[in-house]
Amino acid sequence: MKKKLYTKKKQKKQIVKRKDRPIKARKGKGFYTTKTKYTSRRSLQELGKIYDSIMDELSSVRKSKLNKTFTKLQRNFRKKLQEKKSKSKSKKVAKYKSSKFYKTLEELPANLLDKILTKITDKYEIKDDDVKNMVIITILYSNVEKQIPEILNIVKDFHNNILKCLIKWLDYLGQIRTIERGDSSADEEENENIQMEFHGEKMKLREKMGEQGNILGKLLNNRDKIMQELAKIMKIIDSKNSDYKYIEDFIKEFAKDWFNELEKFQDQSYQSSVKIEDDKRELAAKMRTVEEKMLVLLREKILYSEGANLSLLGTIKDSSDKIIDVQNKYNEKLVSEKKSRASSSRSRR
């Protein structure tokens, strides 16, 4: 019994000590550690009542000012907290950027790469030039695997825009045909009145067709420049297998004389529009297949055939650069035309 009483007394003393002793408050993020005495629930309620009474006495202007101050404090607190979190996260490794004095082997021109590898082979007394040439071709071929997807993506964008233009042109043509057909249940005089009523609408639709024709003309002019460079790449991968035939069929589709095709669409505008929309939907999947097959053929021709040489890689690079240049110039022209239209519309106001 004595032992139990003693332990109870000891426990009471410990409880008293805990109440009197100032406890360390939890450290709030963004604030310094402060030592405060324990605050009871009643005290907190009293503080709340005092705060409410002060707020009631304030005018609406002062209340809004106070709310703005609290909002600023909260914003600053969140900002500091976010900064603290971002500092703790590991920094991401910066992506490689080419510069004048820092380049990878793939970025070097063929003649400079040849010089570097010649010095290496001379140093280690490697007299086999075929090995050196094969190393150069292998290094530079990695650029081809980047260039081909890039130029085919440009081809896809141009072809997609051409198909969009054709769909719009055919849609306007279909609307004109609907007006011209008139109402089958109406007599001749009523149909003449309908034609007169929708004459202005027909003129607007014909203007829109003309606009699409102009856009199509610009697209086809640039498409022809791209085709000249694609023909050079097609000559490199020329083959009798099915992969080449698939690519060739797509290139023929891309190179169509669409103005000539529009004349054929006159009587079958709806069916033609449906077919072109189907082609547009299938374009992305078709381009992925073209890319895969073209890279396979290039790999066989450049890396695995005996007649491989640096001139083939040079041809692909030149064609790639010219195709990219065609796209850049076309986009720049579009931007300048858009700006000129915007400025002319502002001047009219």
C-alpha positions as a printed NumPy array, in Angstrom:
array([[   0.   ,    0.   ,    0.   ],
       [   2.79 ,    2.413,    0.9  ],
       [   4.431,    1.812,   -2.415],
       [   1.249,    2.683,   -4.293],
       [   0.715,    5.928,   -2.352],
       [   4.261,    6.949,   -3.025],
       [   3.876,    6.471,   -6.756],
       [   0.644,    8.496,   -6.817],
       [   2.32 ,   11.396,   -5.021],
       [   5.193,   11.227,   -7.472],
       [   2.78 ,   11.316,  -10.383],
       [   0.995,   14.403,   -8.932],
       [   4.277,   16.225,   -8.528],
       [   5.174,   15.456,  -12.149],
       [   1.757,   16.77 ,  -13.33 ],
       [   2.202,   20.009,  -11.375],
       [   5.646,   20.466,  -12.847],
       [   4.306,   20.005,  -16.368],
       [   1.603,   22.658,  -15.832],
       [   3.986,   25.269,  -14.418],
       [   6.801,   24.585,  -16.832],
       [   6.724,   26.701,  -20.045],
       [   6.285,   24.295,  -22.942],
       [   7.904,   24.623,  -26.332],
       [   5.293,   25.534,  -28.95 ],
       [   5.233,   23.686,  -32.229],
       [   7.318,   25.445,  -34.803],
       [   5.109,   26.918,  -37.535],
       [   6.681,   26.841,  -40.993],
       [   8.055,   30.241,  -41.909],
       [   8.223,   31.493,  -38.265],
       [  10.882,   31.52 ,  -35.543],
       [  10.63 ,   29.104,  -32.621],
       [   8.903,   30.851,  -29.697],
       [   8.442,   29.695,  -26.099],
       [   4.914,   30.349,  -24.856],
       [   2.897,   29.252,  -21.836],
       [   0.008,   26.87 ,  -22.333],
       [  -3.217,   28.686,  -23.349],
       [  -6.47 ,   27.168,  -22.141],
       [  -9.586,   26.737,  -24.269],
       [ -11.438,   29.335,  -22.189],
       [  -8.691,   31.895,  -22.829],
       [  -8.908,   31.224,  -26.57 ],
       [ -12.702,   31.714,  -26.475],
       [ -12.299,   35.006,  -24.619],
       [  -9.723,   36.174,  -27.198],
       [ -12.143,   35.219,  -29.951],
       [ -14.94 ,   37.276,  -28.383],
       [ -12.633,   40.29 ,  -27.989],
       [ -11.588,   39.947,  -31.669],
       [ -15.236,   39.746,  -32.791],
       [ -16.223,   42.794,  -30.735],
       [ -13.322,   44.816,  -32.198],
       [ -14.327,   43.757,  -35.73 ],
       [ -17.978,   44.786,  -35.084],
       [ -16.886,   48.241,  -33.999],
       [ -14.822,   48.771,  -37.157],
       [ -16.277,   50.488,  -40.21 ],
       [ -16.661,   48.568,  -43.497],
       [ -13.68 ,   50.464,  -45.018],
       [ -11.385,   49.48 ,  -42.158],
       [ -12.658,   45.908,  -42.281],
       [ -11.767,   45.658,  -45.979],
       [  -8.302,   47.129,  -45.271],
       [  -7.773,   44.594,  -42.501],
       [  -8.883,   41.738,  -44.76 ],
       [  -6.446,   42.907,  -47.432],
       [  -3.632,   42.952,  -44.851],
       [  -4.464,   39.396,  -43.729],
       [  -4.592,   38.268,  -47.372],
       [  -1.123,   39.738,  -47.973],
       [   0.226,   37.981,  -44.887],
       [  -1.227,   34.662,  -46.038],
       [   0.175,   35.151,  -49.541],
       [   3.657,   35.946,  -48.212],
       [   3.515,   32.972,  -45.875],
       [   2.531,   30.598,  -48.7  ],
       [   5.259,   32.064,  -50.929],
       [   7.952,   31.484,  -48.265],
       [   6.665,   27.963,  -47.718],
       [   6.787,   27.23 ,  -51.442],
       [  10.331,   28.619,  -51.715],
       [  11.417,   26.425,  -48.833],
       [   9.94 ,   23.345,  -50.507],
       [  11.495,   24.139,  -53.892],
       [  14.94 ,   24.606,  -52.279],
       [  14.713,   21.199,  -50.638],
       [  13.99 ,   19.485,  -53.967],
       [  16.994,   18.306,  -55.927],
       [  17.931,   20.577,  -58.797],
       [  17.255,   19.202,  -62.284],
       [  20.205,   18.705,  -64.584],
       [  20.197,   21.358,  -67.304],
       [  19.658,   20.06 ,  -70.851],
       [  22.615,   20.098,  -73.204],
       [  22.824,   23.203,  -75.393],
       [  25.11 ,   23.449,  -78.369],
       [  27.393,   26.487,  -78.565],
       [  30.258,   27.83 ,  -80.669],
       [  32.953,   26.239,  -78.498],
       [  31.097,   23.206,  -77.157],
       [  29.723,   20.624,  -79.589],
       [  29.145,   16.879,  -79.693],
       [  30.772,   14.749,  -82.397],
       [  27.429,   14.521,  -84.248],
       [  27.281,   18.316,  -84.53 ],
       [  30.709,   18.666,  -86.121],
       [  30.981,   18.967,  -89.919],
       [  32.22 ,   15.853,  -91.733],
       [  35.605,   17.371,  -92.761],
       [  36.455,   18.379,  -89.152],
       [  35.37 ,   14.987,  -87.812],
       [  37.565,   13.352,  -90.457],
       [  40.576,   15.403,  -89.234],
       [  39.998,   14.413,  -85.597],
       [  39.662,   10.702,  -86.409],
       [  42.702,   10.839,  -88.763],
       [  44.833,   12.152,  -85.862],
       [  43.507,    9.391,  -83.585],
       [  44.202,    6.64 ,  -86.162],
       [  47.71 ,    8.067,  -86.824],
       [  48.481,    8.17 ,  -83.109],
       [  47.525,    4.527,  -82.587],
       [  48.955,    3.484,  -86.004],
       [  45.637,    2.252,  -87.373],
       [  46.139,    2.169,  -91.134],
       [  42.676,    0.924,  -92.143],
       [  40.812,    3.893,  -93.707],
       [  37.61 ,    1.849,  -94.081],
       [  37.35 ,    1.603,  -90.29 ],
       [  37.787,    5.364,  -89.921],
       [  35.157,    6.076,  -92.611],
       [  32.742,    3.639,  -91.004],
       [  33.157,    5.378,  -87.623],
       [  32.494,    8.792,  -89.252],
       [  29.398,    7.498,  -91.051],
       [  28.075,    5.864,  -87.856],
       [  28.552,    9.075,  -85.859],
       [  26.948,   11.294,  -88.49 ],
       [  24.109,    8.826,  -89.153],
       [  22.701,    9.627,  -85.697],
       [  21.853,   13.074,  -87.143],
       [  19.826,   11.407,  -89.898],
       [  17.645,    9.718,  -87.276],
       [  16.799,   13.207,  -85.956],
       [  16.478,   14.921,  -89.347],
       [  14.073,   12.426,  -90.988],
       [  11.345,   12.698,  -88.283],
       [  11.691,   16.501,  -88.388],
       [  11.247,   16.83 ,  -92.155],
       [   8.42 ,   14.256,  -92.223],
       [   6.66 ,   16.25 ,  -89.514],
       [   6.89 ,   19.321,  -91.798],
       [   5.476,   17.245,  -94.672],
       [   2.624,   16.121,  -92.405],
       [   1.825,   19.733,  -91.388],
       [   1.728,   20.917,  -95.016],
       [  -0.367,   17.954,  -96.159],
       [  -2.74 ,   18.408,  -93.228],
       [  -3.196,   22.115,  -94.074],
       [  -3.785,   21.251,  -97.753],
       [  -6.482,   18.733,  -96.803],
       [  -8.1  ,   21.263,  -94.406],
       [  -8.198,   23.813,  -97.225],
       [  -9.815,   21.3  ,  -99.607],
       [ -12.461,   20.34 ,  -97.021],
       [ -13.439,   24.001,  -96.515],
       [ -13.526,   24.633, -100.286],
       [ -15.778,   21.6  , -100.827],
       [ -18.033,   22.635,  -97.925],
       [ -18.628,   26.077,  -99.498],
       [ -19.235,   24.421, -102.879],
       [ -21.791,   22.062, -101.289],
       [ -23.678,   25.019,  -99.762],
       [ -23.796,   26.763, -103.175],
       [ -25.107,   23.57 , -104.807],
       [ -27.853,   23.321, -102.146],
       [ -29.003,   26.896, -102.888],
       [ -28.922,   26.275, -106.661],
       [ -31.034,   23.128, -106.37 ],
       [ -33.778,   25.137, -104.682],
       [ -36.935,   23.521, -103.306],
       [ -38.153,   20.456, -105.195],
       [ -41.741,   21.019, -104.023],
       [ -41.799,   24.677, -105.205],
       [ -42.717,   25.804, -108.711],
       [ -40.394,   27.618, -111.119],
       [ -41.363,   31.121, -110.006],
       [ -40.877,   30.308, -106.322],
       [ -37.455,   28.828, -107.053],
       [ -36.482,   31.988, -108.922],
       [ -37.46 ,   34.011, -105.832],
       [ -35.347,   31.696, -103.666],
       [ -32.367,   32.221, -105.987],
       [ -32.817,   35.995, -105.815],
       [ -33.131,   35.887, -102.017],
       [ -29.933,   33.846, -101.55 ],
       [ -27.937,   35.542, -104.32 ],
       [ -25.922,   37.596, -101.753],
       [ -25.221,   34.464,  -99.708],
       [ -23.945,   32.658, -102.832],
       [ -21.595,   35.544, -103.6  ],
       [ -20.168,   35.407, -100.064],
       [ -19.626,   31.648, -100.373],
       [ -17.85 ,   32.121, -103.711],
       [ -15.58 ,   34.744, -102.097],
       [ -14.726,   32.257,  -99.352],
       [ -13.954,   29.616, -101.987],
       [ -11.642,   32.13 , -103.663],
       [  -9.845,   32.793, -100.337],
       [  -9.323,   29.048,  -99.811],
       [  -8.039,   28.804, -103.394],
       [  -5.419,   31.506, -102.643],
       [  -4.322,   29.73 ,  -99.442],
       [  -4.142,   26.43 , -101.354],
       [  -1.984,   28.057, -104.053],
       [   0.554,   29.271, -101.457],
       [   0.618,   25.871,  -99.753],
       [   1.18 ,   24.055, -103.057],
       [   4.01 ,   26.413, -104.092],
       [   5.866,   25.624, -100.863],
       [   4.893,   21.95 , -101.157],
       [   6.626,   21.803, -104.559],
       [   9.857,   23.165, -103.016],
       [   9.675,   20.446, -100.34 ],
       [   9.026,   17.825, -103.033],
       [  12.272,   18.748, -104.825],
       [  14.238,   17.876, -101.67 ],
       [  12.175,   14.765, -100.871],
       [  12.934,   13.446, -104.368],
       [  16.686,   13.506, -103.5  ],
       [  16.09 ,   11.433, -100.352],
       [  13.838,    9.027, -102.289],
       [  16.679,    8.531, -104.785],
       [  18.996,    7.468, -101.924],
       [  16.566,    4.866, -100.526],
       [  15.411,    3.654, -103.96 ],
       [  14.517,   -0.014, -103.68 ],
       [  12.176,   -2.651, -105.076],
       [  10.782,   -3.818, -101.733],
       [   7.308,   -3.135, -100.267],
       [   8.577,   -0.513,  -97.781],
       [   9.785,    1.731, -100.585],
       [   6.509,    1.209, -102.506],
       [   4.496,    2.318,  -99.421],
       [   6.575,    5.528,  -99.075],
       [   6.384,    6.17 , -102.828],
       [   2.564,    5.902, -102.799],
       [   2.348,    8.457,  -99.995],
       [   4.74 ,   10.855, -101.782],
       [   2.568,   10.609, -104.918],
       [  -0.488,   11.496, -102.822],
       [   1.38 ,   14.458, -101.3  ],
       [   2.508,   15.642, -104.759],
       [  -0.975,   15.621, -106.363],
       [  -2.085,   18.49 , -108.568],
       [  -4.947,   19.524, -106.293],
       [  -6.228,   22.308, -108.538],
       [  -6.777,   19.702, -111.229],
       [  -8.499,   17.468, -108.645],
       [ -10.857,   20.309, -107.626],
       [ -12.318,   20.337, -111.126],
       [ -13.157,   16.636, -110.741],
       [ -14.793,   17.358, -107.346],
       [ -17.363,   19.75 , -108.868],
       [ -20.039,   17.076, -109.401],
       [ -19.237,   14.94 , -106.346],
       [ -18.445,   17.5  , -103.649],
       [ -19.979,   15.512, -100.756],
       [ -18.314,   12.15 , -101.574],
       [ -14.976,   13.893, -102.201],
       [ -15.224,   15.76 ,  -98.882],
       [ -15.904,   12.509,  -96.98 ],
       [ -12.879,   10.814,  -98.606],
       [ -10.561,   13.761,  -97.822],
       [ -11.762,   13.867,  -94.192],
       [ -10.949,   10.134,  -93.911],
       [  -7.464,   10.8  ,  -95.361],
       [  -6.957,   13.627,  -92.84 ],
       [  -7.913,   11.367,  -89.904],
       [  -5.533,    8.616,  -91.065],
       [  -2.637,   11.001,  -91.798],
       [  -0.875,   10.81 ,  -88.396],
       [  -0.811,    6.985,  -88.374],
       [   0.309,    6.902,  -92.024],
       [   3.19 ,    9.32 ,  -91.309],
       [   4.427,    7.165,  -88.411],
       [   4.582,    4.17 ,  -90.771],
       [   6.367,    6.227,  -93.459],
       [   8.954,    7.363,  -90.872],
       [   9.63 ,    3.819,  -89.634],
       [  10.008,    2.411,  -93.155],
       [  12.192,    5.298,  -94.359],
       [  14.593,    4.949,  -91.396],
       [  14.892,    1.191,  -92.015],
       [  15.754,    1.779,  -95.688],
       [  18.265,    4.537,  -94.835],
       [  19.927,    2.348,  -92.218],
       [  20.346,   -0.437,  -94.759],
       [  21.646,    1.929,  -97.425],
       [  24.064,    3.957,  -95.27 ],
       [  25.262,    1.59 ,  -92.53 ],
       [  25.065,   -1.869,  -94.067],
       [  25.726,   -1.446,  -97.801],
       [  29.186,   -1.37 ,  -99.375],
       [  28.537,    1.771, -101.427],
       [  27.874,    3.949,  -98.36 ],
       [  29.75 ,    7.238,  -98.337],
       [  29.67 ,   10.635,  -96.67 ],
       [  28.089,   12.303,  -99.706],
       [  24.774,   10.503,  -98.985],
       [  24.712,   11.952,  -95.484],
       [  25.586,   15.369,  -96.88 ],
       [  22.667,   15.173,  -99.347],
       [  20.21 ,   14.285,  -96.566],
       [  21.499,   17.127,  -94.375],
       [  21.254,   19.706,  -97.192],
       [  17.723,   18.562,  -98.105],
       [  16.683,   18.633,  -94.449],
       [  18.037,   22.186,  -93.978],
       [  16.239,   23.402,  -97.126],
       [  12.901,   21.849,  -96.092],
       [  13.152,   23.481,  -92.643],
       [  13.992,   26.788,  -94.346],
       [  10.877,   26.491,  -96.566],
       [   8.676,   26.009,  -93.481],
       [  10.285,   28.889,  -91.569],
       [   9.854,   31.311,  -94.469],
       [   6.233,   30.219,  -94.987],
       [   5.428,   30.74 ,  -91.274],
       [   7.153,   34.147,  -91.249],
       [   5.07 ,   35.217,  -94.25 ],
       [   1.866,   34.094,  -92.532],
       [   2.732,   36.131,  -89.425],
       [   3.548,   39.272,  -91.467],
       [   0.293,   38.948,  -93.472],
       [  -1.685,   38.575,  -90.245],
       [  -0.068,   41.718,  -88.804],
       [  -0.752,   43.729,  -91.974],
       [  -4.425,   42.657,  -91.941],
       [  -4.735,   43.661,  -88.288],
       [  -3.147,   47.084,  -88.905],
       [  -5.374,   47.751,  -91.953],
       [  -8.518,   46.849,  -89.987],
       [  -7.465,   49.26 ,  -87.177],
       [  -6.852,   52.083,  -89.679],
       [ -10.369,   51.624,  -91.128],
       [ -11.87 ,   52.209,  -87.699]])
